[in-house]
């Protein structure tokens, strides 16, 4: 699914950022990129799910 979205965005002329497969990758990418829109899978590999990664990156404000 992620690859389909990535390729589709590129075909439409958008610059699609790298695809992250773990929470740690999401956190590293979020430090470097200032994205207007983020698609994230809830189930990621390793020890952090997508919700925890999004909260850590400030993509979701928990409160």
Secondary structure by P-SEA (a helix, b strand, c coil): caaaaaaaaaaaccccccccccaaaaaaaaacccccbbbbbccccccccaaaaaaaacccccc
